[in-house]
Amino acid sequence: MESNDDKFVILEKGATVMDVIDQKIKEQMLTENTDAFSVADLGDLVHQHLLWQRTLPRVKPFYAVKCNTSKPVVQILAQMGLGFDCASKNEIATIRDIGVPAQRIIYANPCKEVSHIKYAVIHGVQMMTFDNEDELNKVAMNHPTAKMVLRIAVNDFTSQSPLSGKFGASMSECRQLLEYAKALNLDTIGVSFHVGSGCTDPKIFAQAIADARVVFDIGINLGFQMYLLDIGGGFPGTAKGKVTLEQLAAEINLALDIYFPDKTEVQIIAEPGRYYVMSSFTLAVNIIARKIVKYSQPSSNDEEAGNEKTMMYYLNDGLYGSFNNFAQYRELLKPIVYKKHSLDQTLYNTRIWGPTCDAWDHISDTWKLPELEIGDWLLFQNNGAYTVSTSTTFNGFHAAMTHYVISKEAWKTLQKIKRETQSPVQEQDDVDTQHLVRH
Ligand SMILES: Cc1ncc(COP(=O)(O)O)c(C=O)c1O
């Protein structure tokens, strides 16, 4: 099976991601190639979208491009009719290049570079967020017909990555900001917020929606026609986290019915990132070096009772690659040891490092694993969010290659959704229907 960063193949009935991993490892080993790689199951995006539509029927998703920018991912999401949250000129270019109309883009970065605002003008992007007066001045000078969305801060300290320390106006600032927008003759159409990535408390959404209502009413009193509520991201990428999509949705749907009961006047959108892509990617990494630390060695700090040694493994992907946004999700990402058949079931304290020379390039100390050797493979599931898009080439290591696959069933469902949506976007020209992965 040939594949590159944009192509994807359809899996024959019964074939799984694990079959693809088997095949790839076998192929790579023929040429002694131990490079790390990912397998992306694009059917997972289809599954997540159907679940979203059932669970949050009033909320139209605008996928947060920053979370995973790869072309097959954004193409499939575009074909299913999603909108997009772009944070920069390049993200706008990525989405416009696949044929998504500018009306389906929100430029959701409250602090934008002027040249990027000008780029948005050229490409017809109108909706954009703000949270301060200077931003309004910049937009008034460079994009006077923009449709402004006021981002408010929320109490997000229980989320895994809080954002309100950096972005969002406080409730006490909102009236003044809206008056300022009015004075500059900038049209303000709504309110946005973000509860922090990895939200663990559904009540934060309910409070934020209530706050948004207050700001809506201030805007309406000032003469703006407020018609957009953007409830941001923060939705979980797997069902195994602290909260599920369903738990968040129960609070959100209730709050929307209380504070925004009129379904025709206000359009509700969200900016999910992690939710759509986290579970679709599985990363395969190779152990490229190993050190065994014996407790008798003076440099060892390991006093834990139990086994007499700690294993140190060095992988060919790390913090500067796919594990950049990893810390908060450690429990969900414990690796699976790939096909290692050993009679010795002893589990050892294990310290895992990335390949660079930087000591920060450290992945975990907490997992207990059986004894492994150089050349063994580890598989990390749920590896699609903030991995591909945050990889660097530090120390000369390049990002892991991705092989994209989709099951026949998911492919058919996608075609059905496309027909129903009739979304005017670029067709998938890279699908390799001849080349099926067989079980
Ligand atoms: C403005 C904005 N929207 C959406 C997202 C996506 O968040 P998540 O991946 O938690 O859904 C982010 C993430 O940082 C963001 O900054």
The ligand as an SDF file (V2000), in Angstrom:
LIG
                    3D

 16 16  0  0  0  0  0  0  0  0999 V2000
  -10.4610   30.1100   20.3400 C   0  0  0  0  0  0  0  0  0  0  0  0
  -10.3870   28.6350   20.4480 C   0  0  0  0  0  0  0  0  0  0  0  0
  -11.4120   27.9040   19.9660 N   0  0  0  0  0  0  0  0  0  0  0  0
  -11.4000   26.5610   20.0120 C   0  0  0  0  0  0  0  0  0  0  0  0
  -10.3340   25.8720   20.5370 C   0  0  0  0  0  0  0  0  0  0  0  0
  -10.3820   24.3630   20.5560 C   0  0  0  0  0  0  0  0  0  0  0  0
  -10.4700   23.8840   21.8420 O   0  0  0  0  0  0  0  0  0  0  0  0
  -10.6750   22.3100   22.1110 P   0  0  0  0  0  0  0  0  0  0  0  0
   -9.6490   21.5930   21.3530 O   0  0  0  0  0  0  0  0  0  0  0  0
  -10.5390   22.1910   23.5700 O   0  0  0  0  0  0  0  0  0  0  0  0
  -12.0720   21.9860   21.6630 O   0  0  0  0  0  0  0  0  0  0  0  0
   -9.2520   26.5870   21.0970 C   0  0  0  0  0  0  0  0  0  0  0  0
   -8.1220   25.8780   21.7170 C   0  0  0  0  0  0  0  0  0  0  0  0
   -7.1920   26.4420   22.2300 O   0  0  0  0  0  0  0  0  0  0  0  0
   -9.2790   28.0010   21.0370 C   0  0  0  0  0  0  0  0  0  0  0  0
   -8.2590   28.7420   21.5100 O   0  0  0  0  0  0  0  0  0  0  0  0
  1  2  1  0
  2  3  1  0
  2 15  2  0
  3  4  2  0
  4  5  1  0
  5  6  1  0
  5 12  2  0
  6  7  1  0
  7  8  1  0
  8  9  2  0
  8 10  1  0
  8 11  1  0
 12 13  1  0
 12 15  1  0
 13 14  2  0
 15 16  1  0
M  END
$$$$
